[in-house]
């Protein structure tokens, strides 16, 4: 029996056993005189959880980049500060939430042992069966990753001498830095070949000395070549498809990264719903639509649609998925679940409400 909103408010005081869950609770509803032997449940509407991972690349020009060709043998260096964001992966999952416009009542008789397992919001998950808690929970939201530590571009100042500090000429400073860089490289070669004037006493000391020289080499090289650092961040966006079409899901800015869909500082990333295929009612062997059983336990027959996440010229995700809102409803005869001798159980898809499994209770 389909419930209007007012009727639902009157019957929600049901007796329930609450089972703790990690993200959301499930409830097992049992019929008794407190709820007038009526169990209320909702069918789902399917929503999407879109997880987007992007890499932020920050390049900083070294203060002596114009001398790079002369002293480090390459002009393939950062010439100006630059920040760039690039989407590296997109994943889309579906999950269900209770549809307030799709509520039903399963009316039972006194003494009935039939149970309904519903999500915390009342969405139907199973009849005469329990389901894993994770099946009833929306996907977990991931927190953004922290930025990695990187060069500031000024580490070379730890390794300069008085002549460098006294010089007012950038050309002279570049020459002094290059001389220091060559000394560091020569020292590394001597240590690795065992020809240094002062060799370490053990392997651990050698490792520490080589690491120190590598740090110096990197800092001095960065004064010419510049620095580059990267960090990876993940954001999760939710979207409820209602019809075919496209919509800006979020925007990606080279300065601020992920920004809202209405923030025009970033380039839009779209989500498109297309190729919607509505579900049809089941038919018998002659191709005639089956009739809904009396007082049926209603479930969803989902439709499908193609989900695409993209920017103009670049597609990140494309897949056909099922949706409760693009489908229809049908029902199961309540006698299947109320039989005292051979009761059945049913399990429904928590994302679409589709009948996933039905069999006799063992």
PEJOLIN-V25393 format. One record per backbone hydrogen bond with DSSP energy under -0.5 kcal/mol. CO is the residue of the C=O (numbers start at 1). NH is the residue of the N-H. If there is no record, write none. Layout:
co: [CO CO]
nh: [NH NH]
//
This chain:
co: [1 4 5 6 7 8 8 12 15 16 17 18 19 25 26 27 27 28 29 32 32 33 35 37 39 41 42 43 45 47 48 48 49 49 50 50 51 52 53 53 54 54 55 55 56 56 57 57 58 59 60 62 64 65 67 68 68 68 75 78 82 84 86 89 91 93 95 97 98 99 102 103 104 105 106 109 114 115 116 116 117 117 118 119 122 123 125 126 127 132 132 133 134 154 155 156 157 161 162 163 168 169 170 171 172 173 174 175 176 177 178 179 180 181 182 183 184 185 186 187 188 189 190 190 190 197 202 203 204 205 206 207 208 209 210 211 212 213 214 215 216 217 218 219 221 221 222 223 225 227 229 231 233 235 237 239 239 245 247 247 250 251 251 252 253 257 259 260 262 263 267 269 269 270 271 272 272 273 274 276 277 282 284 288 293 294 296 297 299 300 301 303 304 305 306 306 307 308 309 309 310 311 314 317 319 321 323 323 324 326 328 330 332 333 334 334 335 336 343 345 346 347 347 349 350 353 354 354 357 359]
nh: [105 8 9 10 11 11 12 14 30 18 28 20 26 120 19 29 118 17 116 35 37 36 38 108 106 104 124 99 97 95 50 239 51 93 52 237 91 235 88 89 56 233 57 86 58 231 59 84 229 82 227 65 67 68 71 72 73 74 77 62 59 57 55 53 51 49 47 45 100 102 43 3 41 107 39 112 31 128 29 118 125 126 27 122 42 119 348 117 346 135 136 136 137 157 158 159 160 165 166 167 170 173 174 175 176 177 178 179 180 181 182 183 184 185 186 187 188 189 190 191 192 193 194 195 196 199 206 207 208 209 210 211 212 213 214 215 216 217 218 219 220 221 222 223 224 225 226 64 78 60 58 56 54 52 50 48 241 273 249 271 269 253 259 267 257 253 251 263 264 266 252 249 250 310 247 274 308 245 306 278 304 290 287 284 296 334 298 332 330 302 328 323 277 321 274 308 319 272 316 317 270 314 311 309 307 305 303 326 327 279 301 299 297 336 337 338 339 344 361 359 127 356 357 353 96 300 349 356 347 345]
//
